[in-house]
């Protein structure tokens, strides 16, 4: 669990230092990630792939 917390801490960004353009890029990127994840979830359900694969995908995202 400590490794997970450290990884999260390493990824933290002081959002007060971001420009408006950077914030918009992050928002756009996040929206694309969510859309791709939704499509991947739907494809996995459609193809009836194992739940274990879904857990692996969740861990990557």
C-alpha distance matrix in Angstrom:
0.0 3.8 5.4 5.2 6.4 8.7 10.0 10.8 12.5 14.3 15.7 17.0 20.8 23.3 25.1 28.1 28.9 29.1 32.6 33.8 34.1 30.5 29.3 31.5 30.3 26.6 27.9 29.9 27.1 24.8 27.7 28.3 24.7 24.9 28.4 27.4 24.5 27.0 29.5 27.1 26.1 29.8 30.7 28.2 29.6 33.1 32.8 31.0 28.3 25.7 22.8 20.5 21.6 20.7 17.1 17.1 18.7 16.3 13.4 15.8 16.8
3.8 0.0 3.8 5.4 5.1 6.1 8.5 9.8 10.4 12.1 14.3 15.4 19.1 21.4 23.8 26.5 27.1 27.7 31.3 32.8 33.2 29.6 28.6 31.2 29.9 26.4 28.0 30.2 27.4 25.4 28.6 29.2 25.8 26.4 29.9 28.9 26.4 29.1 31.6 29.3 28.6 32.4 33.2 30.9 32.6 36.0 35.6 34.1 31.3 28.9 26.1 23.7 24.4 23.6 20.2 19.7 21.1 18.8 15.7 17.5 18.3
5.4 3.8 0.0 3.8 5.4 5.0 6.1 8.6 9.8 10.4 12.4 14.4 18.1 20.8 23.1 26.1 26.2 26.5 30.0 31.6 31.6 27.9 27.3 29.6 28.0 24.6 26.4 28.3 25.3 23.5 26.8 27.1 23.6 24.6 28.0 26.7 24.3 27.4 29.5 27.1 26.9 30.7 31.1 29.0 30.9 34.2 33.6 32.4 29.4 27.2 24.7 22.1 22.3 21.9 18.6 17.5 18.8 17.0 13.6 14.8 16.0
5.2 5.4 3.8 0.0 3.8 5.5 5.1 6.2 8.6 9.9 10.8 12.7 16.4 19.3 21.0 24.2 24.7 24.6 28.1 29.2 29.3 25.7 24.7 26.9 25.4 21.9 23.4 25.3 22.4 20.4 23.5 24.0 20.5 21.2 24.7 23.6 21.1 24.0 26.4 24.2 23.7 27.5 28.3 26.2 28.0 31.3 31.1 29.9 27.1 25.1 22.4 20.1 20.2 19.2 16.1 15.3 16.2 14.0 10.9 12.3 13.0
6.4 5.1 5.4 3.8 0.0 3.8 5.4 5.1 6.1 8.6 10.0 10.7 14.5 16.9 18.9 21.8 22.6 23.0 26.5 27.9 28.4 24.8 23.7 26.3 25.2 21.6 23.1 25.5 22.9 20.8 24.1 25.0 21.8 22.4 26.0 25.4 23.1 25.8 28.4 26.6 26.1 29.8 30.9 29.0 30.6 34.0 34.0 32.9 30.3 28.3 25.4 23.4 23.6 22.2 19.2 18.7 19.2 16.6 14.0 15.2 15.2
8.7 6.1 5.0 5.5 3.8 0.0 3.8 5.4 5.0 6.1 8.7 10.0 13.5 16.1 18.6 21.3 21.5 22.1 25.7 27.5 27.8 24.1 23.5 26.3 24.9 21.5 23.6 25.8 23.1 21.5 25.1 25.7 22.6 23.8 27.3 26.5 24.5 27.6 29.9 28.0 27.9 31.7 32.4 30.7 32.7 35.8 35.7 34.8 32.0 30.2 27.6 25.3 25.1 24.1 21.2 20.1 20.6 18.5 15.5 16.1 16.3
10.0 8.5 6.1 5.1 5.4 3.8 0.0 3.8 5.4 5.1 6.4 8.9 12.4 15.6 17.6 20.8 20.7 20.7 24.1 25.7 25.6 21.8 21.4 23.8 22.1 18.8 21.0 22.9 19.9 18.5 22.1 22.4 19.3 20.7 24.1 23.0 21.3 24.5 26.6 24.7 24.9 28.6 29.2 27.7 29.9 32.9 32.7 32.1 29.2 27.7 25.3 23.1 22.4 21.5 18.9 17.4 17.5 15.8 12.8 12.7 13.0
10.8 9.8 8.6 6.2 5.1 5.4 3.8 0.0 3.8 5.4 5.2 6.5 10.2 13.1 14.8 18.0 18.5 18.4 21.9 23.2 23.5 19.9 18.9 21.4 20.2 16.6 18.4 20.7 18.2 16.3 19.8 20.7 17.8 18.8 22.4 21.9 20.1 23.0 25.5 24.0 24.0 27.6 28.6 27.4 29.2 32.2 32.5 31.9 29.4 28.0 25.3 23.6 22.9 21.4 18.9 18.1 17.6 15.3 13.0 13.1 12.4
12.5 10.4 9.8 8.6 6.1 5.0 5.4 3.8 0.0 3.8 5.4 5.2 8.8 11.2 13.7 16.4 16.7 17.4 21.1 22.8 23.5 19.9 19.1 22.1 21.1 17.7 19.8 22.4 20.1 18.6 22.2 23.3 20.7 21.8 25.4 25.1 23.5 26.4 28.9 27.6 27.7 31.2 32.3 31.1 33.0 36.0 36.2 35.7 33.1 31.8 29.1 27.3 26.7 25.2 22.7 21.8 21.4 19.1 16.8 16.8 16.0
14.3 12.1 10.4 9.9 8.6 6.1 5.1 5.4 3.8 0.0 3.8 5.6 8.5 11.4 14.0 16.8 16.3 16.7 20.3 22.4 22.5 18.7 18.6 21.5 20.0 17.0 19.6 21.8 19.2 18.3 22.1 22.7 20.1 21.9 25.2 24.5 23.4 26.6 28.7 27.2 27.8 31.4 32.1 31.0 33.3 36.0 36.1 35.8 33.1 31.9 29.6 27.6 26.6 25.4 23.2 21.7 21.2 19.5 17.0 16.2 15.8
15.7 14.3 12.4 10.8 10.0 8.7 6.4 5.2 5.4 3.8 0.0 3.8 6.4 10.0 11.7 15.0 14.6 14.3 17.7 19.4 19.3 15.6 15.3 18.0 16.4 13.3 15.9 18.0 15.4 14.5 18.3 19.0 16.6 18.4 21.7 21.2 20.3 23.4 25.5 24.4 25.1 28.5 29.3 28.6 30.8 33.4 33.7 33.7 31.2 30.3 28.0 26.4 25.0 23.6 21.7 20.3 19.2 17.5 15.6 14.4 13.3
17.0 15.4 14.4 12.7 10.7 10.0 8.9 6.5 5.2 5.6 3.8 0.0 3.8 6.8 8.7 11.8 12.1 12.3 15.9 17.6 18.3 14.7 13.9 17.1 16.3 13.1 15.3 18.1 16.2 15.0 18.7 20.0 18.0 19.3 22.8 22.9 21.9 24.7 27.1 26.4 26.8 30.1 31.3 30.7 32.6 35.3 35.9 35.8 33.6 32.7 30.2 28.8 27.6 25.8 24.0 23.0 21.7 19.6 18.0 17.2 15.6
20.8 19.1 18.1 16.4 14.5 13.5 12.4 10.2 8.8 8.5 6.4 3.8 0.0 3.8 5.6 8.6 8.4 8.6 12.3 14.3 15.1 11.6 11.2 14.6 14.1 11.4 13.9 16.7 15.4 14.8 18.3 19.8 18.4 19.9 23.1 23.5 23.1 25.7 28.0 27.7 28.4 31.4 32.7 32.5 34.4 36.9 37.7 37.9 35.7 35.3 32.8 31.6 30.1 28.2 26.8 25.7 24.0 22.1 20.9 19.7 17.7
23.3 21.4 20.8 19.3 16.9 16.1 15.6 13.1 11.2 11.4 10.0 6.8 3.8 0.0 3.8 5.4 5.8 7.4 11.1 13.3 15.0 12.1 11.4 15.1 15.4 13.1 15.2 18.3 17.7 17.1 20.3 22.2 21.2 22.4 25.6 26.4 26.0 28.3 30.8 30.8 31.3 34.2 35.7 35.6 37.4 39.8 40.8 41.0 39.0 38.6 36.0 34.9 33.6 31.5 30.0 29.2 27.4 25.3 24.3 23.2 21.0
25.1 23.8 23.1 21.0 18.9 18.6 17.6 14.8 13.7 14.0 11.7 8.7 5.6 3.8 0.0 3.8 5.3 5.3 8.6 10.1 12.1 9.5 8.1 11.8 12.7 10.6 12.2 15.5 15.5 14.9 17.7 19.9 19.5 20.4 23.3 24.6 24.5 26.4 28.9 29.3 29.9 32.5 34.2 34.5 36.0 38.3 39.6 39.9 38.3 38.1 35.5 34.9 33.3 31.0 29.9 29.2 27.1 25.0 24.5 23.3 20.6
28.1 26.5 26.1 24.2 21.8 21.3 20.8 18.0 16.4 16.8 15.0 11.8 8.6 5.4 3.8 0.0 3.8 5.6 8.2 10.0 12.7 11.0 9.9 13.5 15.0 13.6 14.9 18.1 18.6 18.2 20.7 23.0 22.9 23.8 26.6 28.0 28.0 29.8 32.3 32.9 33.5 35.9 37.7 38.1 39.6 41.8 43.2 43.6 42.0 41.8 39.2 38.6 37.1 34.7 33.6 33.0 30.9 28.7 28.2 27.1 24.4
28.9 27.1 26.2 24.7 22.6 21.5 20.7 18.5 16.7 16.3 14.6 12.1 8.4 5.8 5.3 3.8 0.0 3.8 6.6 9.6 11.6 9.6 9.9 13.5 14.2 13.3 15.4 18.2 18.3 18.6 21.3 23.2 23.1 24.6 27.2 28.2 28.6 30.7 32.8 33.3 34.3 36.8 38.2 38.7 40.4 42.5 43.7 44.3 42.5 42.4 40.1 39.2 37.4 35.4 34.3 33.3 31.2 29.4 28.7 27.1 24.7
29.1 27.7 26.5 24.6 23.0 22.1 20.7 18.4 17.4 16.7 14.3 12.3 8.6 7.4 5.3 5.6 3.8 0.0 3.8 6.6 8.0 5.9 6.3 9.8 10.5 10.0 12.1 14.6 14.9 15.6 18.1 19.8 20.1 21.7 24.0 25.1 25.8 27.8 29.8 30.4 31.6 33.9 35.3 36.0 37.8 39.6 40.9 41.7 40.0 40.2 38.1 37.4 35.4 33.3 32.6 31.5 29.1 27.6 27.1 25.3 22.7
32.6 31.3 30.0 28.1 26.5 25.7 24.1 21.9 21.1 20.3 17.7 15.9 12.3 11.1 8.6 8.2 6.6 3.8 0.0 3.8 5.3 5.1 6.3 8.7 9.9 10.7 12.4 14.3 15.3 16.5 18.4 20.1 21.1 22.7 24.5 25.8 26.9 28.7 30.4 31.4 32.8 34.8 36.1 37.2 39.0 40.6 41.9 43.0 41.6 42.1 40.1 39.6 37.4 35.2 34.9 33.8 31.1 29.8 29.7 27.6 24.9
33.8 32.8 31.6 29.2 27.9 27.5 25.7 23.2 22.8 22.4 19.4 17.6 14.3 13.3 10.1 10.0 9.6 6.6 3.8 0.0 3.8 5.4 5.1 6.2 8.7 9.9 10.5 12.3 14.2 15.3 16.5 18.4 19.9 21.1 22.6 24.4 25.7 26.9 28.7 30.1 31.4 33.1 34.6 36.0 37.5 38.9 40.6 41.7 40.6 41.3 39.4 39.2 36.9 34.5 34.5 33.7 30.7 29.4 29.8 27.8 24.8
34.1 33.2 31.6 29.3 28.4 27.8 25.6 23.5 23.5 22.5 19.3 18.3 15.1 15.0 12.1 12.7 11.6 8.0 5.3 3.8 0.0 3.8 5.4 5.1 6.2 8.7 9.8 10.5 12.2 14.2 15.3 16.5 18.3 20.0 21.1 22.5 24.2 25.7 27.0 28.4 30.1 31.6 32.9 34.4 36.2 37.3 38.8 40.3 39.1 40.0 38.3 38.1 35.6 33.4 33.6 32.5 29.5 28.6 28.9 26.6 23.7
30.5 29.6 27.9 25.7 24.8 24.1 21.8 19.9 19.9 18.7 15.6 14.7 11.6 12.1 9.5 11.0 9.6 5.9 5.1 5.4 3.8 0.0 3.8 5.4 5.0 6.2 8.6 9.8 10.4 12.2 14.2 15.3 16.4 18.3 19.9 21.0 22.4 24.3 25.7 26.7 28.3 30.3 31.4 32.6 34.5 35.9 37.2 38.4 36.9 37.6 35.9 35.4 32.9 30.9 30.8 29.6 26.7 25.8 25.8 23.5 20.8
29.3 28.6 27.3 24.7 23.7 23.5 21.4 18.9 19.1 18.6 15.3 13.9 11.2 11.4 8.1 9.9 9.9 6.3 6.3 5.1 5.4 3.8 0.0 3.8 5.5 5.1 6.2 8.6 9.8 10.5 12.3 14.3 15.3 16.5 18.4 20.0 21.0 22.5 24.4 25.6 26.7 28.7 30.2 31.3 32.9 34.5 36.0 37.1 35.8 36.4 34.4 34.2 31.9 29.5 29.4 28.7 25.7 24.3 24.7 22.8 19.7
31.5 31.2 29.6 26.9 26.3 26.3 23.8 21.4 22.1 21.5 18.0 17.1 14.6 15.1 11.8 13.5 13.5 9.8 8.7 6.2 5.1 5.4 3.8 0.0 3.8 5.4 5.0 6.1 8.5 9.7 10.5 12.3 14.2 15.3 16.5 18.3 19.8 21.0 22.6 24.2 25.6 27.0 28.5 30.1 31.6 32.8 34.5 35.9 34.8 35.8 34.1 34.1 31.7 29.2 29.6 28.9 25.6 24.6 25.4 23.3 20.1
30.3 29.9 28.0 25.4 25.2 24.9 22.1 20.2 21.1 20.0 16.4 16.3 14.1 15.4 12.7 15.0 14.2 10.5 9.9 8.7 6.2 5.0 5.5 3.8 0.0 3.8 5.4 5.1 6.0 8.5 9.8 10.5 12.2 14.2 15.3 16.4 18.2 19.9 21.1 22.3 24.1 25.7 26.8 28.3 30.2 31.4 32.7 34.2 32.9 33.9 32.4 32.2 29.5 27.4 27.9 26.7 23.5 22.9 23.5 20.9 18.1
26.6 26.4 24.6 21.9 21.6 21.5 18.8 16.6 17.7 17.0 13.3 13.1 11.4 13.1 10.6 13.6 13.3 10.0 10.7 9.9 8.7 6.2 5.1 5.4 3.8 0.0 3.8 5.5 5.0 6.0 8.5 9.8 10.4 12.2 14.2 15.2 16.3 18.2 19.9 20.8 22.2 24.2 25.5 26.5 28.4 30.0 31.3 32.4 30.9 31.6 29.8 29.5 27.1 24.9 25.0 24.0 20.9 19.9 20.4 18.1 15.1
27.9 28.0 26.4 23.4 23.1 23.6 21.0 18.4 19.8 19.6 15.9 15.3 13.9 15.2 12.2 14.9 15.4 12.1 12.4 10.5 9.8 8.6 6.2 5.0 5.4 3.8 0.0 3.8 5.5 5.1 6.2 8.7 9.9 10.6 12.3 14.3 15.3 16.5 18.5 19.9 20.9 22.6 24.3 25.6 27.0 28.5 30.3 31.3 30.3 31.2 29.2 29.4 27.1 24.5 24.9 24.4 21.1 19.9 21.0 19.1 15.7
29.9 30.2 28.3 25.3 25.5 25.8 22.9 20.7 22.4 21.8 18.0 18.1 16.7 18.3 15.5 18.1 18.2 14.6 14.3 12.3 10.5 9.8 8.6 6.1 5.1 5.5 3.8 0.0 3.8 5.4 5.1 6.3 8.7 10.0 10.6 12.4 14.2 15.4 16.6 18.3 19.9 21.2 22.6 24.3 25.9 26.9 28.6 30.1 29.2 30.4 28.9 29.2 26.5 24.1 25.0 24.3 20.8 20.2 21.5 19.2 16.0
27.1 27.4 25.3 22.4 22.9 23.1 19.9 18.2 20.1 19.2 15.4 16.2 15.4 17.7 15.5 18.6 18.3 14.9 15.3 14.2 12.2 10.4 9.8 8.5 6.0 5.0 5.5 3.8 0.0 3.8 5.4 5.1 6.2 8.7 9.9 10.5 12.2 14.2 15.4 16.3 18.2 20.0 20.9 22.3 24.3 25.5 26.8 28.2 26.9 27.9 26.5 26.4 23.7 21.6 22.3 21.2 17.8 17.4 18.4 15.8 12.9
24.8 25.4 23.5 20.4 20.8 21.5 18.5 16.3 18.6 18.3 14.5 15.0 14.8 17.1 14.9 18.2 18.6 15.6 16.5 15.3 14.2 12.2 10.5 9.7 8.5 6.0 5.1 5.4 3.8 0.0 3.8 5.4 5.0 6.2 8.6 9.9 10.5 12.3 14.3 15.2 16.3 18.3 19.8 20.8 22.5 24.1 25.6 26.6 25.4 26.1 24.3 24.4 22.0 19.5 20.0 19.4 16.0 15.0 16.3 14.3 10.9
27.7 28.6 26.8 23.5 24.1 25.1 22.1 19.8 22.2 22.1 18.3 18.7 18.3 20.3 17.7 20.7 21.3 18.1 18.4 16.5 15.3 14.2 12.3 10.5 9.8 8.5 6.2 5.1 5.4 3.8 0.0 3.8 5.5 5.2 6.2 8.6 9.9 10.5 12.4 14.2 15.2 16.6 18.4 19.9 21.2 22.5 24.3 25.6 24.9 26.1 24.4 25.1 22.6 19.9 21.0 20.7 17.1 16.3 18.3 16.5 13.0
28.3 29.2 27.1 24.0 25.0 25.7 22.4 20.7 23.3 22.7 19.0 20.0 19.8 22.2 19.9 23.0 23.2 19.8 20.1 18.4 16.5 15.3 14.3 12.3 10.5 9.8 8.7 6.3 5.1 5.4 3.8 0.0 3.8 5.4 5.1 6.1 8.5 9.8 10.5 12.1 14.1 15.3 16.4 18.1 19.9 20.9 22.4 24.0 23.1 24.6 23.4 23.9 21.0 18.8 20.2 19.5 15.7 15.8 17.7 15.3 12.4
24.7 25.8 23.6 20.5 21.8 22.6 19.3 17.8 20.7 20.1 16.6 18.0 18.4 21.2 19.5 22.9 23.1 20.1 21.1 19.9 18.3 16.4 15.3 14.2 12.2 10.4 9.9 8.7 6.2 5.0 5.5 3.8 0.0 3.8 5.5 5.1 6.1 8.5 9.9 10.4 12.0 14.2 15.1 16.2 18.2 19.7 20.9 22.0 20.8 21.8 20.4 20.6 17.8 15.6 16.7 15.9 12.2 12.1 13.9 11.6 8.6
24.9 26.4 24.6 21.2 22.4 23.8 20.7 18.8 21.8 21.9 18.4 19.3 19.9 22.4 20.4 23.8 24.6 21.7 22.7 21.1 20.0 18.3 16.5 15.3 14.2 12.2 10.6 10.0 8.7 6.2 5.2 5.4 3.8 0.0 3.8 5.5 5.0 6.1 8.6 9.8 10.4 12.3 14.1 15.2 16.4 18.1 19.9 20.8 20.0 21.0 19.3 20.1 17.7 14.8 16.1 16.1 12.5 11.7 14.3 12.8 9.5
28.4 29.9 28.0 24.7 26.0 27.3 24.1 22.4 25.4 25.2 21.7 22.8 23.1 25.6 23.3 26.6 27.2 24.0 24.5 22.6 21.1 19.9 18.4 16.5 15.3 14.2 12.3 10.6 9.9 8.6 6.2 5.1 5.5 3.8 0.0 3.8 5.4 5.1 6.2 8.6 9.8 10.6 12.3 14.2 15.4 16.4 18.3 19.8 19.5 21.2 20.0 21.1 18.4 15.8 17.8 17.8 14.0 14.0 16.8 15.2 12.3
27.4 28.9 26.7 23.6 25.4 26.5 23.0 21.9 25.1 24.5 21.2 22.9 23.5 26.4 24.6 28.0 28.2 25.1 25.8 24.4 22.5 21.0 20.0 18.3 16.4 15.2 14.3 12.4 10.5 9.9 8.6 6.1 5.1 5.5 3.8 0.0 3.8 5.4 5.1 6.0 8.5 9.8 10.4 12.1 14.2 15.1 16.3 18.0 17.1 18.9 18.1 18.9 15.7 13.7 15.9 15.3 11.5 12.4 15.0 12.9 10.7
24.5 26.4 24.3 21.1 23.1 24.5 21.3 20.1 23.5 23.4 20.3 21.9 23.1 26.0 24.5 28.0 28.6 25.8 26.9 25.7 24.2 22.4 21.0 19.8 18.2 16.3 15.3 14.2 12.2 10.5 9.9 8.5 6.1 5.0 5.4 3.8 0.0 3.8 5.4 5.0 6.0 8.5 9.7 10.4 12.2 14.0 15.2 16.1 15.1 16.3 15.0 15.8 13.1 10.5 12.5 12.4 8.7 9.1 12.0 10.7 8.4
27.0 29.1 27.4 24.0 25.8 27.6 24.5 23.0 26.4 26.6 23.4 24.7 25.7 28.3 26.4 29.8 30.7 27.8 28.7 26.9 25.7 24.3 22.5 21.0 19.9 18.2 16.5 15.4 14.2 12.3 10.5 9.8 8.5 6.1 5.1 5.4 3.8 0.0 3.8 5.5 5.1 6.2 8.6 9.9 10.7 12.2 14.3 15.3 15.1 16.7 15.5 17.1 14.7 11.8 14.3 14.9 11.4 11.5 14.9 14.1 11.8
29.5 31.6 29.5 26.4 28.4 29.9 26.6 25.5 28.9 28.7 25.5 27.1 28.0 30.8 28.9 32.3 32.8 29.8 30.4 28.7 27.0 25.7 24.4 22.6 21.1 19.9 18.5 16.6 15.4 14.3 12.4 10.5 9.9 8.6 6.2 5.1 5.4 3.8 0.0 3.8 5.5 5.1 6.1 8.6 9.9 10.3 12.2 14.0 14.0 16.4 16.0 17.6 14.7 12.6 15.6 15.7 12.3 13.5 16.7 15.4 13.7
27.1 29.3 27.1 24.2 26.6 28.0 24.7 24.0 27.6 27.2 24.4 26.4 27.7 30.8 29.3 32.9 33.3 30.4 31.4 30.1 28.4 26.7 25.6 24.2 22.3 20.8 19.9 18.3 16.3 15.2 14.2 12.1 10.4 9.8 8.6 6.0 5.0 5.5 3.8 0.0 3.8 5.4 5.0 6.1 8.6 9.7 10.5 12.0 11.1 13.2 13.0 14.2 11.0 9.3 12.5 12.3 9.0 10.9 13.9 12.6 11.7
26.1 28.6 26.9 23.7 26.1 27.9 24.9 24.0 27.7 27.8 25.1 26.8 28.4 31.3 29.9 33.5 34.3 31.6 32.8 31.4 30.1 28.3 26.7 25.6 24.1 22.2 20.9 19.9 18.2 16.3 15.2 14.1 12.0 10.4 9.8 8.5 6.0 5.1 5.5 3.8 0.0 3.8 5.5 5.2 6.2 8.5 10.0 10.4 10.1 11.7 10.7 12.6 10.3 7.7 10.9 11.8 9.0 9.9 13.4 13.2 12.1
29.8 32.4 30.7 27.5 29.8 31.7 28.6 27.6 31.2 31.4 28.5 30.1 31.4 34.2 32.5 35.9 36.8 33.9 34.8 33.1 31.6 30.3 28.7 27.0 25.7 24.2 22.6 21.2 20.0 18.3 16.6 15.3 14.2 12.3 10.6 9.8 8.5 6.2 5.1 5.4 3.8 0.0 3.8 5.5 5.2 6.0 8.6 9.8 10.7 13.1 12.8 15.3 13.1 10.8 14.3 15.3 12.7 13.7 17.2 16.9 15.7
30.7 33.2 31.1 28.3 30.9 32.4 29.2 28.6 32.3 32.1 29.3 31.3 32.7 35.7 34.2 37.7 38.2 35.3 36.1 34.6 32.9 31.4 30.2 28.5 26.8 25.5 24.3 22.6 20.9 19.8 18.4 16.4 15.1 14.1 12.3 10.4 9.7 8.6 6.1 5.0 5.5 3.8 0.0 3.8 5.5 5.0 6.1 8.4 8.8 11.9 12.7 14.7 11.9 10.8 14.6 14.9 12.4 14.5 17.6 16.8 16.4
28.2 30.9 29.0 26.2 29.0 30.7 27.7 27.4 31.1 31.0 28.6 30.7 32.5 35.6 34.5 38.1 38.7 36.0 37.2 36.0 34.4 32.6 31.3 30.1 28.3 26.5 25.6 24.3 22.3 20.8 19.9 18.1 16.2 15.2 14.2 12.1 10.4 9.9 8.6 6.1 5.2 5.5 3.8 0.0 3.8 5.4 5.2 5.9 5.4 8.2 8.9 11.0 8.6 7.7 11.4 12.1 10.3 12.4 15.4 15.3 15.3
29.6 32.6 30.9 28.0 30.6 32.7 29.9 29.2 33.0 33.3 30.8 32.6 34.4 37.4 36.0 39.6 40.4 37.8 39.0 37.5 36.2 34.5 32.9 31.6 30.2 28.4 27.0 25.9 24.3 22.5 21.2 19.9 18.2 16.4 15.4 14.2 12.2 10.7 9.9 8.6 6.2 5.2 5.5 3.8 0.0 3.8 5.5 5.0 6.6 9.0 9.2 12.3 10.9 9.4 12.9 14.5 12.9 14.2 17.5 17.9 17.6
33.1 36.0 34.2 31.3 34.0 35.8 32.9 32.2 36.0 36.0 33.4 35.3 36.9 39.8 38.3 41.8 42.5 39.6 40.6 38.9 37.3 35.9 34.5 32.8 31.4 30.0 28.5 26.9 25.5 24.1 22.5 20.9 19.7 18.1 16.4 15.1 14.0 12.2 10.3 9.7 8.5 6.0 5.0 5.4 3.8 0.0 3.8 5.5 8.0 11.3 12.5 15.3 13.5 12.6 16.3 17.4 15.7 17.4 20.6 20.5 20.3
32.8 35.6 33.6 31.1 34.0 35.7 32.7 32.5 36.2 36.1 33.7 35.9 37.7 40.8 39.6 43.2 43.7 40.9 41.9 40.6 38.8 37.2 36.0 34.5 32.7 31.3 30.3 28.6 26.8 25.6 24.3 22.4 20.9 19.9 18.3 16.3 15.2 14.3 12.2 10.5 10.0 8.6 6.1 5.2 5.5 3.8 0.0 3.8 5.6 9.2 11.5 13.8 11.9 12.1 15.7 16.3 15.2 17.5 20.2 20.1 20.5
31.0 34.1 32.4 29.9 32.9 34.8 32.1 31.9 35.7 35.8 33.7 35.8 37.9 41.0 39.9 43.6 44.3 41.7 43.0 41.7 40.3 38.4 37.1 35.9 34.2 32.4 31.3 30.1 28.2 26.6 25.6 24.0 22.0 20.8 19.8 18.0 16.1 15.3 14.0 12.0 10.4 9.8 8.4 5.9 5.0 5.5 3.8 0.0 3.8 6.6 8.7 11.5 10.6 10.7 14.0 15.2 14.7 16.6 19.3 19.9 20.4
28.3 31.3 29.4 27.1 30.3 32.0 29.2 29.4 33.1 33.1 31.2 33.6 35.7 39.0 38.3 42.0 42.5 40.0 41.6 40.6 39.1 36.9 35.8 34.8 32.9 30.9 30.3 29.2 26.9 25.4 24.9 23.1 20.8 20.0 19.5 17.1 15.1 15.1 14.0 11.1 10.1 10.7 8.8 5.4 6.6 8.0 5.6 3.8 0.0 3.8 6.6 8.4 7.1 8.2 11.3 12.0 12.0 14.3 16.5 17.0 18.1
25.7 28.9 27.2 25.1 28.3 30.2 27.7 28.0 31.8 31.9 30.3 32.7 35.3 38.6 38.1 41.8 42.4 40.2 42.1 41.3 40.0 37.6 36.4 35.8 33.9 31.6 31.2 30.4 27.9 26.1 26.1 24.6 21.8 21.0 21.2 18.9 16.3 16.7 16.4 13.2 11.7 13.1 11.9 8.2 9.0 11.3 9.2 6.6 3.8 0.0 3.8 5.3 5.6 7.1 9.2 10.4 11.4 13.3 15.0 16.3 17.7
22.8 26.1 24.7 22.4 25.4 27.6 25.3 25.3 29.1 29.6 28.0 30.2 32.8 36.0 35.5 39.2 40.1 38.1 40.1 39.4 38.3 35.9 34.4 34.1 32.4 29.8 29.2 28.9 26.5 24.3 24.4 23.4 20.4 19.3 20.0 18.1 15.0 15.5 16.0 13.0 10.7 12.8 12.7 8.9 9.2 12.5 11.5 8.7 6.6 3.8 0.0 3.8 5.4 5.1 6.4 8.8 9.9 10.7 12.7 14.6 15.7
20.5 23.7 22.1 20.1 23.4 25.3 23.1 23.6 27.3 27.6 26.4 28.8 31.6 34.9 34.9 38.6 39.2 37.4 39.6 39.2 38.1 35.4 34.2 34.1 32.2 29.5 29.4 29.2 26.4 24.4 25.1 23.9 20.6 20.1 21.1 18.9 15.8 17.1 17.6 14.2 12.6 15.3 14.7 11.0 12.3 15.3 13.8 11.5 8.4 5.3 3.8 0.0 3.8 5.4 5.1 6.4 8.8 10.0 10.8 12.8 14.7
21.6 24.4 22.3 20.2 23.6 25.1 22.4 22.9 26.7 26.6 25.0 27.6 30.1 33.6 33.3 37.1 37.4 35.4 37.4 36.9 35.6 32.9 31.9 31.7 29.5 27.1 27.1 26.5 23.7 22.0 22.6 21.0 17.8 17.7 18.4 15.7 13.1 14.7 14.7 11.0 10.3 13.1 11.9 8.6 10.9 13.5 11.9 10.6 7.1 5.6 5.4 3.8 0.0 3.8 5.4 5.0 6.3 8.7 9.9 10.8 12.7
20.7 23.6 21.9 19.2 22.2 24.1 21.5 21.4 25.2 25.4 23.6 25.8 28.2 31.5 31.0 34.7 35.4 33.3 35.2 34.5 33.4 30.9 29.5 29.2 27.4 24.9 24.5 24.1 21.6 19.5 19.9 18.8 15.6 14.8 15.8 13.7 10.5 11.8 12.6 9.3 7.7 10.8 10.8 7.7 9.4 12.6 12.1 10.7 8.2 7.1 5.1 5.4 3.8 0.0 3.8 5.3 5.0 6.2 8.7 9.9 10.8
17.1 20.2 18.6 16.1 19.2 21.2 18.9 18.9 22.7 23.2 21.7 24.0 26.8 30.0 29.9 33.6 34.3 32.6 34.9 34.5 33.6 30.8 29.4 29.6 27.9 25.0 24.9 25.0 22.3 20.0 21.0 20.2 16.7 16.1 17.8 15.9 12.5 14.3 15.6 12.5 10.9 14.3 14.6 11.4 12.9 16.3 15.7 14.0 11.3 9.2 6.4 5.1 5.4 3.8 0.0 3.8 5.4 5.1 6.3 8.8 10.2
17.1 19.7 17.5 15.3 18.7 20.1 17.4 18.1 21.8 21.7 20.3 23.0 25.7 29.2 29.2 33.0 33.3 31.5 33.8 33.7 32.5 29.6 28.7 28.9 26.7 24.0 24.4 24.3 21.2 19.4 20.7 19.5 15.9 16.1 17.8 15.3 12.4 14.9 15.7 12.3 11.8 15.3 14.9 12.1 14.5 17.4 16.3 15.2 12.0 10.4 8.8 6.4 5.0 5.3 3.8 0.0 3.8 5.4 5.2 6.4 9.0
18.7 21.1 18.8 16.2 19.2 20.6 17.5 17.6 21.4 21.2 19.2 21.7 24.0 27.4 27.1 30.9 31.2 29.1 31.1 30.7 29.5 26.7 25.7 25.6 23.5 20.9 21.1 20.8 17.8 16.0 17.1 15.7 12.2 12.5 14.0 11.5 8.7 11.4 12.3 9.0 9.0 12.7 12.4 10.3 12.9 15.7 15.2 14.7 12.0 11.4 9.9 8.8 6.3 5.0 5.4 3.8 0.0 3.8 5.4 5.1 6.5
16.3 18.8 17.0 14.0 16.6 18.5 15.8 15.3 19.1 19.5 17.5 19.6 22.1 25.3 25.0 28.7 29.4 27.6 29.8 29.4 28.6 25.8 24.3 24.6 22.9 19.9 19.9 20.2 17.4 15.0 16.3 15.8 12.1 11.7 14.0 12.4 9.1 11.5 13.5 10.9 9.9 13.7 14.5 12.4 14.2 17.4 17.5 16.6 14.3 13.3 10.7 10.0 8.7 6.2 5.1 5.4 3.8 0.0 3.8 5.4 5.3
13.4 15.7 13.6 10.9 14.0 15.5 12.8 13.0 16.8 17.0 15.6 18.0 20.9 24.3 24.5 28.2 28.7 27.1 29.7 29.8 28.9 25.8 24.7 25.4 23.5 20.4 21.0 21.5 18.4 16.3 18.3 17.7 13.9 14.3 16.8 15.0 12.0 14.9 16.7 13.9 13.4 17.2 17.6 15.4 17.5 20.6 20.2 19.3 16.5 15.0 12.7 10.8 9.9 8.7 6.3 5.2 5.4 3.8 0.0 3.8 5.6
15.8 17.5 14.8 12.3 15.2 16.1 12.7 13.1 16.8 16.2 14.4 17.2 19.7 23.2 23.3 27.1 27.1 25.3 27.6 27.8 26.6 23.5 22.8 23.3 20.9 18.1 19.1 19.2 15.8 14.3 16.5 15.3 11.6 12.8 15.2 12.9 10.7 14.1 15.4 12.6 13.2 16.9 16.8 15.3 17.9 20.5 20.1 19.9 17.0 16.3 14.6 12.8 10.8 9.9 8.8 6.4 5.1 5.4 3.8 0.0 3.8
16.8 18.3 16.0 13.0 15.2 16.3 13.0 12.4 16.0 15.8 13.3 15.6 17.7 21.0 20.6 24.4 24.7 22.7 24.9 24.8 23.7 20.8 19.7 20.1 18.1 15.1 15.7 16.0 12.9 10.9 13.0 12.4 8.6 9.5 12.3 10.7 8.4 11.8 13.7 11.7 12.1 15.7 16.4 15.3 17.6 20.3 20.5 20.4 18.1 17.7 15.7 14.7 12.7 10.8 10.2 9.0 6.5 5.3 5.6 3.8 0.0
